[in-house]
């Protein structure tokens, strides 16, 4: 249960990262001088959090298999 929850949260952050990348490309196409460091940091944290939750999900799954 916890593994699925962490996996879904990781998937949420990964999808937010994907939407953010598409938005960033769209904004760059509209204005080539578009440069926003805060936006880049937010995208970076979405990616970090998604991999962190995927790692937690895998760790919980492996640990639950070892306990059986």
C-alpha angles and dihedrals in degrees: 000000000000090000092055092046092052090046091052092047089050090049090051092053091045091052090048088052090052093049090047092052091050090049091048092051090047092051091047091052090052094046118015091196090061108130121160120170095187090055090051091050091051090051090048091053092048089055093045093048093047092054091044092055092044088053092049089048092052092045093051091048093051092045092051090051091051092051094055 
